[in-house]
């Protein structure tokens, strides 16, 4: 028995001591994005993603959410049952805790996390991200005109908010169809099979201020099932982009917009246009608040009502702990190479402008 305990102790020590080595290896990987892109993001990872989507995609509920719940309960039960042993041998407990962190660290980066260090999407799509304030104003004006047109077409008059005609499960299918259409021009976004689900913990996500997340341990794309349909389809596209191996939030925001804008459903097209418009207006407000005000005054009342519906949704879940969750997530993003943290979401504007420039969608956009 003593031999087994000795072997077990040495094994735990070895795993725990691997954590700093893992951290050094991750730092090395972060400095070699070309290697990560070729051998992981476009090499090993697509097979990992497809495997998990086949494994769990057919399950109608989130396996990952249940996994988190079970692990949380097991951890709590362990702390209660072993509390006396923990007090008596705190160093052994610290070693065991480090061992668990080492296992989670290795699993996270092996199954998905290395995508944080891949080549930028702008380089992959040959997009030039630098832009001027005038270009931002022109794109915002273009998106506003398009959103007003779509709102009027769908609602029947400019005063009424657009009421979406499909359910959230139908939105999942429309997202899959959207990716199928997108693949014709961008084969790197191929999405088959699908594994897109509503999170079991949608209420918790709402209180935390999140629209969804990717579970890196099960490869499932989770969406906050309480989100208004005005925002829901673009978030679906965003989370699938994470599932396909794109980690940066500005990039997945862009892909979520792109796949939704290519969708054949006019309601999803409207949601995508309004989504891009909201980011452009927010960015413009920081650079030229007067221009932002003038453009906002030209927004159809019905479009404003859809935005107000979204604002009221988030308002009802505001709580004192939300900033804490955001701070933790901000630190997490920064630790994984996104130096702007949560602010990186808004950097989607540079990709939007670059894409419209490249595609010639607004000829006057180029200065």
C-alpha positions as a Markdown table, in Angstrom:
| # | Residue | x | y | z |
|---|---|---|---|---|
| 1 | Unk | 0.0 | 0.0 | 0.0 |
| 2 | Unk | 2.9 | 2.3 | 0.8 |
| 3 | Unk | 4.4 | 1.7 | -2.6 |
| 4 | Unk | 1.1 | 2.8 | -4.3 |
| 5 | Unk | 0.9 | 5.9 | -2.2 |
| 6 | Unk | 4.5 | 6.7 | -3.1 |
| 7 | Unk | 3.9 | 6.3 | -6.8 |
| 8 | Unk | 0.7 | 8.4 | -6.5 |
| 9 | Unk | 2.5 | 11.1 | -4.7 |
| 10 | Unk | 5.3 | 11.2 | -7.3 |
| 11 | Unk | 2.8 | 11.3 | -10.1 |
| 12 | Unk | 1.0 | 14.2 | -8.5 |
| 13 | Unk | 4.2 | 16.0 | -8.0 |
| 14 | Unk | 5.2 | 15.5 | -11.6 |
| 15 | Unk | 1.9 | 16.8 | -12.9 |
| 16 | Unk | 2.0 | 19.8 | -10.6 |
| 17 | Unk | 5.6 | 20.7 | -11.6 |
| 18 | Unk | 4.6 | 20.5 | -15.3 |
| 19 | Unk | 2.5 | 23.7 | -14.9 |
| 20 | Unk | 5.3 | 26.2 | -15.1 |
| 21 | Unk | 6.8 | 24.3 | -18.0 |
| 22 | Unk | 3.5 | 24.4 | -19.8 |
| 23 | Unk | 3.3 | 28.2 | -19.2 |
| 24 | Unk | 6.7 | 28.6 | -20.8 |
| 25 | Unk | 5.7 | 26.5 | -23.8 |
| 26 | Unk | 2.6 | 28.6 | -24.3 |
| 27 | Unk | 4.7 | 31.8 | -24.2 |
| 28 | Unk | 6.9 | 30.2 | -26.9 |
| 29 | Unk | 3.8 | 29.3 | -29.0 |
| 30 | Unk | 2.5 | 32.8 | -28.7 |
| 31 | Unk | 5.7 | 34.1 | -30.3 |
| 32 | Unk | 5.3 | 31.8 | -33.3 |
| 33 | Unk | 1.8 | 32.5 | -34.8 |
| 34 | Unk | 2.8 | 31.1 | -38.2 |
| 35 | Unk | 3.6 | 27.7 | -36.6 |
| 36 | Unk | 0.3 | 27.7 | -34.7 |
| 37 | Unk | -1.6 | 28.6 | -37.8 |
| 38 | Unk | -0.1 | 25.9 | -40.0 |
| 39 | Unk | 0.2 | 23.0 | -37.6 |
| 40 | Unk | -2.6 | 23.6 | -35.1 |
| 41 | Unk | -5.3 | 26.0 | -36.3 |
| 42 | Unk | -5.4 | 24.6 | -39.8 |
| 43 | Unk | -3.7 | 21.3 | -39.0 |
| 44 | Unk | -4.8 | 19.5 | -35.8 |
| 45 | Unk | -7.6 | 21.7 | -34.5 |
| 46 | Unk | -10.2 | 21.2 | -37.4 |
| 47 | Unk | -10.1 | 17.4 | -36.6 |
| 48 | Unk | -10.6 | 18.1 | -32.9 |
| 49 | Unk | -13.5 | 20.4 | -33.6 |
| 50 | Unk | -15.3 | 18.0 | -36.0 |
| 51 | Unk | -14.8 | 15.1 | -33.6 |
| 52 | Unk | -16.5 | 16.9 | -30.7 |
| 53 | Unk | -19.3 | 18.2 | -33.0 |
| 54 | Unk | -20.0 | 14.6 | -34.0 |
| 55 | Unk | -19.7 | 13.4 | -30.5 |
| 56 | Unk | -22.0 | 15.9 | -28.8 |
| 57 | Unk | -23.8 | 17.7 | -31.7 |
| 58 | Unk | -26.7 | 15.3 | -31.7 |
| 59 | Unk | -27.4 | 15.8 | -27.9 |
| 60 | Unk | -30.3 | 18.3 | -27.6 |
| 61 | Unk | -28.9 | 19.9 | -24.5 |
| 62 | Unk | -25.5 | 21.3 | -23.5 |
| 63 | Unk | -23.2 | 18.5 | -22.3 |
| 64 | Unk | -20.6 | 21.1 | -21.4 |
| 65 | Unk | -22.9 | 23.0 | -19.1 |
| 66 | Unk | -23.7 | 19.7 | -17.2 |
| 67 | Unk | -20.0 | 19.0 | -17.1 |
| 68 | Unk | -19.3 | 22.3 | -15.4 |
| 69 | Unk | -22.2 | 21.8 | -13.0 |
| 70 | Unk | -21.0 | 18.3 | -12.0 |
| 71 | Unk | -17.4 | 19.4 | -11.6 |
| 72 | Unk | -18.5 | 22.3 | -9.4 |
| 73 | Unk | -20.5 | 20.1 | -7.2 |
| 74 | Unk | -17.7 | 17.5 | -7.0 |
| 75 | Unk | -15.2 | 20.3 | -6.0 |
| 76 | Unk | -17.6 | 21.6 | -3.4 |
| 77 | Unk | -18.2 | 18.1 | -2.0 |
| 78 | Unk | -14.4 | 17.5 | -1.9 |
| 79 | Unk | -13.8 | 20.7 | 0.1 |
| 80 | Unk | -16.5 | 19.8 | 2.6 |
| 81 | Unk | -15.5 | 16.2 | 3.0 |
| 82 | Unk | -11.7 | 16.8 | 3.2 |
| 83 | Unk | -11.8 | 20.1 | 5.1 |
| 84 | Unk | -10.0 | 18.6 | 8.2 |
| 85 | Unk | -7.3 | 16.9 | 6.0 |
| 86 | Unk | -6.9 | 20.2 | 4.1 |
| 87 | Unk | -6.3 | 22.0 | 7.4 |
| 88 | Unk | -3.9 | 19.3 | 8.6 |
| 89 | Unk | -1.9 | 19.2 | 5.3 |
| 90 | Unk | -2.2 | 22.5 | 3.5 |
| 91 | Unk | 0.9 | 21.9 | 1.3 |
| 92 | Unk | -0.5 | 18.6 | 0.1 |
| 93 | Unk | -3.7 | 20.4 | -0.8 |
| 94 | Unk | -1.9 | 23.2 | -2.6 |
| 95 | Unk | 0.0 | 20.5 | -4.6 |
| 96 | Unk | -3.2 | 18.7 | -5.5 |
| 97 | Unk | -4.8 | 22.0 | -6.5 |
| 98 | Unk | -1.8 | 22.9 | -8.7 |
| 99 | Unk | -2.0 | 19.4 | -10.2 |
| 100 | Unk | -5.7 | 20.0 | -11.2 |
| 101 | Unk | -4.8 | 23.4 | -12.7 |
| 102 | Unk | -2.0 | 21.8 | -14.7 |
| 103 | Unk | -4.4 | 19.2 | -16.1 |
| 104 | Unk | -7.0 | 21.9 | -17.0 |
| 105 | Unk | -4.3 | 24.2 | -18.5 |
| 106 | Unk | -3.0 | 21.4 | -20.7 |
| 107 | Unk | -6.5 | 20.3 | -21.8 |
| 108 | Unk | -7.7 | 23.8 | -22.5 |
| 109 | Unk | -4.8 | 24.8 | -24.7 |
| 110 | Unk | -4.7 | 21.3 | -26.4 |
| 111 | Unk | -8.4 | 21.3 | -27.3 |
| 112 | Unk | -8.9 | 24.9 | -28.3 |
| 113 | Unk | -6.8 | 27.6 | -26.5 |
| 114 | Unk | -3.8 | 27.6 | -28.9 |
| 115 | Unk | -6.1 | 29.3 | -31.4 |
| 116 | Unk | -5.5 | 32.5 | -29.4 |
| 117 | Unk | -2.0 | 32.7 | -31.0 |
| 118 | Unk | -2.9 | 32.1 | -34.6 |
| 119 | Unk | -2.4 | 34.5 | -37.5 |
| 120 | Unk | -4.8 | 37.5 | -37.5 |
| 121 | Unk | -8.0 | 37.1 | -39.6 |
| 122 | Unk | -7.2 | 40.4 | -41.4 |
| 123 | Unk | -4.0 | 38.9 | -42.7 |
| 124 | Unk | -5.8 | 35.7 | -43.7 |
| 125 | Unk | -8.5 | 37.6 | -45.7 |
| 126 | Unk | -6.0 | 40.3 | -46.9 |
| 127 | Unk | -7.8 | 43.2 | -45.2 |
| 128 | Unk | -6.2 | 46.5 | -44.4 |
| 129 | Unk | -7.4 | 47.6 | -41.0 |
| 130 | Unk | -6.2 | 51.2 | -40.8 |
| 131 | Unk | -9.0 | 53.7 | -41.4 |
| 132 | Unk | -9.9 | 57.4 | -41.1 |
| 133 | Unk | -12.7 | 59.1 | -39.3 |
| 134 | Unk | -14.2 | 60.0 | -42.6 |
| 135 | Unk | -14.3 | 56.4 | -43.6 |
| 136 | Unk | -16.0 | 55.5 | -40.4 |
| 137 | Unk | -18.7 | 58.2 | -40.9 |
| 138 | Unk | -19.3 | 57.0 | -44.5 |
| 139 | Unk | -19.7 | 53.4 | -43.4 |
| 140 | Unk | -22.0 | 54.3 | -40.5 |
| 141 | Unk | -24.2 | 56.4 | -42.9 |
| 142 | Unk | -24.3 | 53.5 | -45.3 |
| 143 | Unk | -25.3 | 51.0 | -42.6 |
| 144 | Unk | -27.9 | 53.4 | -41.2 |
| 145 | Unk | -29.6 | 53.8 | -44.6 |
| 146 | Unk | -29.5 | 50.0 | -45.1 |
| 147 | Unk | -30.9 | 49.3 | -41.6 |
| 148 | Unk | -33.7 | 51.9 | -42.1 |
| 149 | Unk | -34.6 | 50.3 | -45.4 |
| 150 | Unk | -34.7 | 46.8 | -44.0 |
| 151 | Unk | -36.7 | 47.9 | -41.0 |
| 152 | Unk | -39.3 | 49.6 | -43.2 |
| 153 | Unk | -39.5 | 46.6 | -45.5 |
| 154 | Unk | -40.0 | 44.1 | -42.6 |
| 155 | Unk | -42.2 | 46.2 | -40.3 |
| 156 | Unk | -44.4 | 47.8 | -43.0 |
| 157 | Unk | -43.8 | 51.3 | -41.6 |
| 158 | Unk | -41.0 | 53.2 | -40.1 |
| 159 | Unk | -42.6 | 53.5 | -36.6 |
| 160 | Unk | -42.9 | 49.8 | -35.6 |
| 161 | Unk | -40.2 | 47.6 | -34.3 |
| 162 | Unk | -39.5 | 44.5 | -36.4 |
| 163 | Unk | -41.1 | 41.4 | -34.9 |
| 164 | Unk | -39.1 | 38.3 | -35.7 |
| 165 | Unk | -41.0 | 35.4 | -37.2 |
| 166 | Unk | -38.8 | 32.4 | -36.4 |
| 167 | Unk | -37.9 | 30.6 | -33.2 |
| 168 | Unk | -34.5 | 30.3 | -31.6 |
| 169 | Unk | -34.1 | 26.6 | -32.7 |
| 170 | Unk | -35.0 | 27.7 | -36.2 |
| 171 | Unk | -32.3 | 30.4 | -35.8 |
| 172 | Unk | -29.7 | 27.7 | -35.2 |
| 173 | Unk | -30.7 | 26.0 | -38.5 |
| 174 | Unk | -30.6 | 29.3 | -40.3 |
| 175 | Unk | -27.1 | 29.9 | -38.9 |
| 176 | Unk | -25.9 | 26.5 | -40.2 |
| 177 | Unk | -27.4 | 27.4 | -43.6 |
| 178 | Unk | -25.7 | 30.8 | -43.5 |
| 179 | Unk | -22.3 | 29.1 | -43.0 |
| 180 | Unk | -23.1 | 26.8 | -45.9 |
| 181 | Unk | -23.6 | 29.8 | -48.1 |
| 182 | Unk | -20.5 | 31.5 | -46.8 |
| 183 | Unk | -18.3 | 28.5 | -47.5 |
| 184 | Unk | -18.8 | 29.0 | -51.2 |
| 185 | Unk | -16.5 | 32.1 | -51.0 |
| 186 | Unk | -14.6 | 31.3 | -47.8 |
| 187 | Unk | -14.0 | 27.5 | -47.5 |
| 188 | Unk | -12.2 | 28.0 | -44.3 |
| 189 | Unk | -15.6 | 28.7 | -42.6 |
| 190 | Unk | -17.0 | 25.2 | -43.5 |
| 191 | Unk | -19.3 | 24.2 | -40.6 |
| 192 | Unk | -20.4 | 20.6 | -40.7 |
| 193 | Unk | -21.6 | 18.9 | -38.6 |
| 194 | Unk | -23.2 | 21.6 | -36.4 |
| 195 | Unk | -23.2 | 21.7 | -32.6 |
| 196 | Unk | -25.0 | 24.9 | -31.6 |
| 197 | Unk | -27.1 | 25.0 | -28.5 |
| 198 | Unk | -28.8 | 27.2 | -25.9 |
| 199 | Unk | -27.0 | 27.3 | -22.6 |
| 200 | Unk | -28.7 | 25.6 | -19.6 |
| 201 | Unk | -27.3 | 28.5 | -17.6 |
| 202 | Unk | -28.8 | 31.3 | -19.8 |
| 203 | Unk | -30.1 | 33.2 | -16.8 |
| 204 | Unk | -26.6 | 33.2 | -15.2 |
| 205 | Unk | -25.0 | 34.3 | -18.5 |
| 206 | Unk | -27.5 | 37.2 | -18.6 |
| 207 | Unk | -26.5 | 38.3 | -15.1 |
| 208 | Unk | -22.9 | 38.0 | -16.0 |
| 209 | Unk | -23.6 | 40.1 | -19.2 |
| 210 | Unk | -22.6 | 37.5 | -21.8 |
| 211 | Unk | -24.4 | 36.6 | -25.0 |
| 212 | Unk | -22.8 | 33.1 | -25.2 |
| 213 | Unk | -19.6 | 31.2 | -25.0 |
| 214 | Unk | -17.7 | 28.3 | -26.4 |
| 215 | Unk | -17.0 | 25.3 | -24.1 |
| 216 | Unk | -13.4 | 24.4 | -25.0 |
| 217 | Unk | -13.7 | 21.0 | -23.3 |
| 218 | Unk | -16.7 | 19.7 | -25.3 |
| 219 | Unk | -16.4 | 21.9 | -28.4 |
| 220 | Unk | -20.1 | 23.1 | -28.0 |
| 221 | Unk | -21.1 | 26.6 | -29.1 |
| 222 | Unk | -23.4 | 27.9 | -26.4 |
| 223 | Unk | -25.8 | 30.8 | -26.9 |
| 224 | Unk | -27.7 | 32.7 | -24.2 |
| 225 | Unk | -31.3 | 31.4 | -24.9 |
| 226 | Unk | -32.8 | 34.5 | -23.3 |
| 227 | Unk | -31.4 | 37.0 | -25.8 |
| 228 | Unk | -33.9 | 38.9 | -28.0 |
| 229 | Unk | -34.1 | 37.6 | -31.5 |
| 230 | Unk | -32.9 | 41.0 | -32.7 |
| 231 | Unk | -29.4 | 40.0 | -31.5 |
| 232 | Unk | -29.7 | 36.2 | -31.2 |
| 233 | Unk | -28.7 | 35.2 | -34.8 |
| 234 | Unk | -25.5 | 37.3 | -34.9 |
| 235 | Unk | -24.4 | 35.9 | -31.5 |
| 236 | Unk | -25.0 | 32.4 | -33.0 |
| 237 | Unk | -22.7 | 33.2 | -35.8 |
| 238 | Unk | -20.1 | 34.7 | -33.4 |
| 239 | Unk | -20.0 | 31.5 | -31.2 |
| 240 | Unk | -19.8 | 29.2 | -34.2 |
| 241 | Unk | -16.8 | 31.3 | -35.3 |
| 242 | Unk | -15.1 | 30.5 | -32.0 |
| 243 | Unk | -16.0 | 26.8 | -32.6 |
| 244 | Unk | -14.2 | 26.9 | -35.9 |
| 245 | Unk | -11.0 | 28.1 | -34.2 |
| 246 | Unk | -11.2 | 31.9 | -34.3 |
| 247 | Unk | -10.5 | 33.2 | -30.9 |
| 248 | Unk | -10.1 | 37.0 | -31.1 |
| 249 | Unk | -13.4 | 38.7 | -30.2 |
| 250 | Unk | -13.2 | 41.3 | -32.9 |
| 251 | Unk | -12.7 | 38.6 | -35.5 |
| 252 | Unk | -15.6 | 36.5 | -34.3 |
| 253 | Unk | -17.8 | 39.6 | -34.2 |
| 254 | Unk | -16.9 | 40.2 | -37.8 |
| 255 | Unk | -17.5 | 36.6 | -38.8 |
| 256 | Unk | -20.8 | 36.6 | -37.0 |
| 257 | Unk | -21.8 | 39.7 | -38.9 |
| 258 | Unk | -20.5 | 38.4 | -42.2 |
| 259 | Unk | -22.3 | 35.0 | -42.1 |
| 260 | Unk | -25.6 | 36.8 | -41.0 |
| 261 | Unk | -25.3 | 39.4 | -43.7 |
| 262 | Unk | -25.0 | 36.6 | -46.3 |
| 263 | Unk | -28.0 | 34.8 | -44.9 |
| 264 | Unk | -31.1 | 34.5 | -47.2 |
| 265 | Unk | -33.5 | 35.3 | -44.4 |
| 266 | Unk | -34.2 | 39.1 | -44.5 |
| 267 | Unk | -34.8 | 39.2 | -40.7 |
| 268 | Unk | -31.3 | 37.9 | -40.1 |
| 269 | Unk | -29.9 | 40.4 | -42.6 |
| 270 | Unk | -31.6 | 43.1 | -40.7 |
| 271 | Unk | -30.2 | 41.9 | -37.4 |
| 272 | Unk | -26.7 | 41.8 | -38.9 |
| 273 | Unk | -26.9 | 45.3 | -40.3 |
| 274 | Unk | -28.2 | 46.7 | -37.0 |
| 275 | Unk | -25.4 | 44.8 | -35.2 |
| 276 | Unk | -22.7 | 46.4 | -37.3 |
| 277 | Unk | -24.4 | 49.8 | -37.1 |
| 278 | Unk | -24.3 | 49.7 | -33.3 |
| 279 | Unk | -20.6 | 49.1 | -33.2 |
| 280 | Unk | -19.9 | 51.9 | -35.8 |
| 281 | Unk | -22.1 | 54.4 | -33.9 |
| 282 | Unk | -20.3 | 53.5 | -30.6 |
| 283 | Unk | -16.9 | 53.9 | -32.2 |
| 284 | Unk | -18.0 | 57.2 | -33.9 |
| 285 | Unk | -19.3 | 58.5 | -30.6 |
| 286 | Unk | -15.7 | 58.2 | -29.2 |
| 287 | Unk | -14.2 | 60.1 | -32.2 |
| 288 | Unk | -16.9 | 62.6 | -33.2 |
| 289 | Unk | -19.9 | 62.7 | -30.9 |
| 290 | Unk | -21.6 | 65.4 | -33.0 |
| 291 | Unk | -21.5 | 63.3 | -36.1 |
| 292 | Unk | -22.8 | 60.4 | -34.1 |
| 293 | Unk | -25.7 | 62.5 | -32.8 |
| 294 | Unk | -26.7 | 63.7 | -36.3 |
| 295 | Unk | -26.7 | 60.2 | -37.7 |
| 296 | Unk | -28.7 | 58.8 | -34.8 |
| 297 | Unk | -31.4 | 61.4 | -35.4 |
| 298 | Unk | -31.9 | 59.9 | -38.9 |
| 299 | Unk | -32.7 | 56.4 | -37.4 |
| 300 | Unk | -36.2 | 55.1 | -38.0 |
| 301 | Unk | -38.3 | 55.0 | -34.8 |
| 302 | Unk | -38.9 | 51.3 | -35.4 |
| 303 | Unk | -35.2 | 50.6 | -35.5 |
| 304 | Unk | -34.7 | 52.6 | -32.3 |
| 305 | Unk | -37.4 | 50.5 | -30.7 |
| 306 | Unk | -35.5 | 47.3 | -31.6 |
| 307 | Unk | -32.4 | 48.8 | -30.0 |
| 308 | Unk | -34.4 | 49.8 | -27.0 |
| 309 | Unk | -35.7 | 46.3 | -26.6 |
| 310 | Unk | -32.2 | 45.1 | -26.4 |
| 311 | Unk | -31.2 | 47.8 | -24.0 |
| 312 | Unk | -34.1 | 46.9 | -21.7 |
| 313 | Unk | -33.1 | 43.2 | -21.8 |
| 314 | Unk | -29.7 | 43.9 | -20.4 |
| 315 | Unk | -30.9 | 46.5 | -18.0 |
| 316 | Unk | -33.1 | 44.0 | -16.2 |
| 317 | Unk | -30.1 | 41.8 | -15.4 |
| 318 | Unk | -27.7 | 44.5 | -14.2 |
| 319 | Unk | -26.3 | 43.6 | -10.8 |
| 320 | Unk | -23.3 | 44.6 | -8.6 |
| 321 | Unk | -21.3 | 41.4 | -9.6 |
| 322 | Unk | -21.5 | 42.0 | -13.3 |
| 323 | Unk | -18.4 | 44.4 | -13.3 |
| 324 | Unk | -16.5 | 41.7 | -11.4 |
| 325 | Unk | -17.3 | 39.1 | -14.1 |
| 326 | Unk | -16.3 | 41.5 | -16.8 |
| 327 | Unk | -13.0 | 42.3 | -15.0 |
| 328 | Unk | -12.2 | 38.6 | -14.8 |
| 329 | Unk | -13.0 | 38.1 | -18.4 |
| 330 | Unk | -11.0 | 41.2 | -19.4 |
| 331 | Unk | -7.9 | 39.8 | -17.6 |
| 332 | Unk | -8.4 | 36.4 | -19.2 |
| 333 | Unk | -8.5 | 37.9 | -22.7 |
| 334 | Unk | -5.4 | 40.0 | -22.0 |
| 335 | Unk | -3.5 | 36.9 | -20.6 |
| 336 | Unk | -4.2 | 35.2 | -24.0 |
| 337 | Unk | -2.8 | 37.9 | -26.2 |
| 338 | Unk | -5.8 | 40.2 | -26.6 |
| 339 | Unk | -4.2 | 43.3 | -25.1 |
| 340 | Unk | -7.4 | 45.4 | -25.4 |
| 341 | Unk | -9.3 | 42.9 | -23.3 |
| 342 | Unk | -13.1 | 43.4 | -23.6 |
| 343 | Unk | -12.6 | 46.5 | -25.7 |
| 344 | Unk | -11.3 | 44.2 | -28.4 |
| 345 | Unk | -15.0 | 43.5 | -29.3 |
| 346 | Unk | -15.3 | 47.0 | -30.7 |
| 347 | Unk | -12.3 | 46.6 | -32.9 |
| 348 | Unk | -14.6 | 44.8 | -35.3 |
| 349 | Unk | -15.1 | 48.3 | -36.8 |
| 350 | Unk | -11.7 | 48.3 | -38.5 |
| 351 | Unk | -12.5 | 44.9 | -40.1 |
| 352 | Unk | -15.9 | 46.1 | -41.3 |
| 353 | Unk | -14.4 | 49.1 | -43.0 |
| 354 | Unk | -11.6 | 47.0 | -44.5 |
| 355 | Unk | -14.1 | 44.5 | -45.8 |
| 356 | Unk | -16.4 | 47.1 | -47.4 |
| 357 | Unk | -13.3 | 48.7 | -48.9 |
| 358 | Unk | -12.0 | 45.5 | -50.4 |
| 359 | Unk | -15.3 | 44.3 | -51.7 |
| 360 | Unk | -16.1 | 47.7 | -53.2 |
| 361 | Unk | -19.5 | 47.7 | -51.5 |
| 362 | Unk | -19.3 | 51.5 | -51.0 |
| 363 | Unk | -17.1 | 52.9 | -53.7 |
| 364 | Unk | -17.0 | 56.3 | -52.0 |
| 365 | Unk | -15.6 | 54.8 | -48.9 |
| 366 | Unk | -12.0 | 54.9 | -50.0 |
| 367 | Unk | -10.4 | 58.3 | -49.4 |
